[in-house]
Amino acid sequence: MKYTVLGATGFIGRHLVSSLVNAGHDVYAPPKTSSEIFSRPLGHVLYSIGLTADFRSRPFDTVRAHASVLADVLEKADFDSLVYLSSTRVYSRSCTGKETASLAVNTSDPSDLYNISKLAGESLCRSCCRQNVKVARLSNVVGHDHGSENFLFALIREALSGRIELQSDPDSAKDYILLENVLSLLPRIGPEGSEWIYNVASGINIRHRDLVNRLADLTGCDVVLRPEGALSDFPMIDTTRIRSEFGFVPGAILDSLPLLITAFQARPNP
């Protein structure tokens, strides 16, 4: 099968390329600025262009990545299917994590630019009138990404330094999904999916307290908890669609931590 990965230099994108190649697929991974994507058949497109931790300092790049480039691809490119990688972060102001939920954003909050731009991309996918255009809302992906500034990797670095000082409320909780689960599921959504949008998540919220306690058990580090920290409590993400349609069974995040720590320790020194 032929796949095109847009955003192939990012964390998800580069792992998608490797996984698809290893599975024997024909994979095209052009630079996101390449005009060639409009002059050749792309097969099944996985659109992973996006910004994460630095979106607040790069608002224009964020909108281009999440919506403007996507608009050009949807309008001009020749593809069999397209899966747009969105985020379960869009549920942050919602009381439910179902794909059908009506979602709220606050244009006065600069942090909401991420959600607004992702939702604009989702709306383009729904409104473009192209066949086989799907949306995958990814939760927090856990895999070997040692340069990441995301929460879990920051905790692992602190644990290996001997001390975790948790700044958020220990009862804060969010959904995590293993990278290998994502890599096995995303390529199937475009060619096989019957719905236009899917949550790609574990469906299980893990408390910060449980993460740091598990890391302390594994590394022997000290832990300082600050209950006065901000409480972040995302709704449970509904995974009924991927479970029933693709037979999805999520891996256990807490059980994966020993391998993540080992891989982190084995990384080359900067």
N, C-alpha and C positions, 0 to 999 in steps of 0.2 A: 504494500500500500504506500501511496505517496503522501508525505506530510511536509508542510512548510511551518517552521517555527519562527515567528516574529518576536523579537526581543530575546534572541538566543544567547546574549552575553550576560543576562541576569541570572539570578539564583535558580529560579524555576526553569527558565528557558534553556540554560546550558545542560541541566540534568535531563530535560526532555529530549534534547538532541541525542545525548549519549544513550539514553534508554531506548529510543526509537531505532537508532542505528544498531544497537546490540540485539534488538528484536528482529533485525533483517529488513526494516522498512527503508524506502528511498526518502532521504531527508534533505530538504533545502533550507538553509539558515542564512538568509541574506541580511546585510546591514539594514537597519530600519529606515534609512534614508535612500535605499536603492530604488531607482525608478524601474528596475528590471521586474519587480513584482507585478507591474501592470502590463507586462508584455509576454508573460508565459503562464501556462496553467500551474496552479499552486497545489492542487489536490486538496487535502484536508488541512486547514489552517488552524494553528494554535496561537492565538494572539496574546502574548505574555509581556508586551511592552508596558512598562509602568514604573512609577516611583513609589517608594515606601517611606523610609525614615526621613528623607530630605525633602519631602513635598512642601513643607511649610516655607522653606527658603527658596523654592523654585516653583512658584505658582504657575507661571506661563508654561514651563516644561511639563508640569503635571497635567494641565488641560490638554496640551498637544498629545502627550502620550496616551492619555485615557480616552480622548474623544476625537481630536482633530485628525491624527494619523488614521485612526479607526475609520472615520468617515470616508477618507479617500479609499481605503481598502474595500469597504463595503460598496462604494459607488463604482469603482473602476476595475477591481481585480477579478480574475477568473478563478473560482474555487468551487470545490464540491461540497465542502462544509466549512464552517468557521466557528471556533469556540473562543469566546472573549473571556479572559480571566479577570473576574471582578473580585470582590472581597466581602466576607461576612461582617466586616467593620460597618457596613451600611446599616446593620441592625442596632447600632449603638444607642439610638434614641427610641428604640422600639421595645415593646414588652413581649414580643414573640419573634421567633427565629424561623418562621415559615416563609417559603418563597413567595407566597401569595399576599404577604403582609403589606399594608400601606406604610410607607416609611417617611419619617420626618427628618428635616435638616434645618440648620440655623445659619443663614447667610451672614449673620453678624459674628459668627465664630470662625476665625481663620482655619481652625483645625477641621472644619467641615468641608473645606475645599476638596479634600480627598474623596469623601463620600459623594459630594455633588458631582464631581467629574466622573467618578465610576458609574453613578446612576445615569449620567448623560450618555456614557458609552452603552450601558444596558438598554436605554431607551432607543438609541440608534439601531441596535441589533434587532429590537422588537419592531421598529417602524420602517425598516429599510426595504421591506417586501422581497428580500432575497430568501431562497429556500435554504433550509438546514443551517440557520444561524442560531447558535446557542450561547448561553451565558453560564459560567461556572463561578459561583461565589466561594472562594477559598477561605478557610479559616487559617489560623496561624500554623504555617508549615514548619515542621521540625525535621531537620536533616543536617548533613555536614556542610555548614556555612560559617566557618570560623571567623570570618571578618565581619559578620553581621553584628549590628548594634541592637537587634531585637531582644526582647525581654529575657527569654530563656537562655540565649547565648551569653548575655551579660551576667546572668546568675551563675552559669558554669564557669566563666572566667573568675568571678569573685570567689566561688567555692574553691577553685584550684589555687587561688592566692591565699587561702586560709580563713577567709571571713566573708560572710554575706551580711550586708546591712540592707534590709528590705525597706524601701522608701514608701511603698504602697501598703494599704491595709491588707493584712495577711489573709483576710477572708475574700479579697478580690478573686475573681475567677474568670476564666475564658476557655474557649475550645481550642484544642491543638490537633493537628493531623500529621501523621508521619509522611515524609517525602515519598517513600516507596508506594504508599497508598495512592498519593496524588498521581505519580507517574504511571501507575497501572490503570487509573480511572480516566484521566483526561483524554487520552487518545480514543477512547470508546464513545465519548459523549457526542462528538460530531457525527460520525457515521451511524451510530446505533440509537442515540437518544430519541425518545418520543416526545419529551417536553422541551420547551424553549429555555428553561432555566433550572439549574440544580445547585443546591448547597453541597459543597465538597468539604466535609467536616467529619469529625468523629461522632458528634452528637452528645459529647460528654464534656462538661465544664470541670476543670481542675483548679482547685484553689491554690493561690500563691503559697499558702502555709504548707500544703502538701508537697509542692515542688521543692521548697527550700529544705524541708525536713528530710526528703529523700536524698537530696544532694549532700546534706550534712552526714547522713548515714554512709554514703558512698565515699566521701572524701575526708571525713573527720573535721570539717571546717566548723568554725564558730558561726552562730546565727544571731543577729540582732533584729528583733521584730519591733515595728513602730505602729501600734494600733491606731495612732492619730493620723496615719497616712491616708491618702485619698482612696475611697472605696470604688473599685471599678467592677461592676457585676453585669456582664453581658447576658442576654437571654440565651436559653438553651437553643442550639441550632438544630432544626428539624432535618433529619437525614432519611426520612421515609422514602423519598424518591430514589436515591441512589441505592438504598438497601433493597427495595423491592424490584427495581428495574435491572440493576447490575449485580445483585447478590453481594453487595459491599459489606465487608466486616472490617472495622477499623483496628489497627494495631494499638497496643497499650503504650501510652506515652511514658508513664513512670517506669515501665519495664525497659524502655529503650535508653534510659539515661546512662547506664554503664557503658554502652557502646559509644554514645556521644562523647562521654568523658574520655574514653580511651582514644577516640579519633582526635579529640581536641589536644590531648597530651602528645600525640604523635605528629602534630602539624610541624612543618618546618619553622625554624625561628625566623622572625622578620629581619 
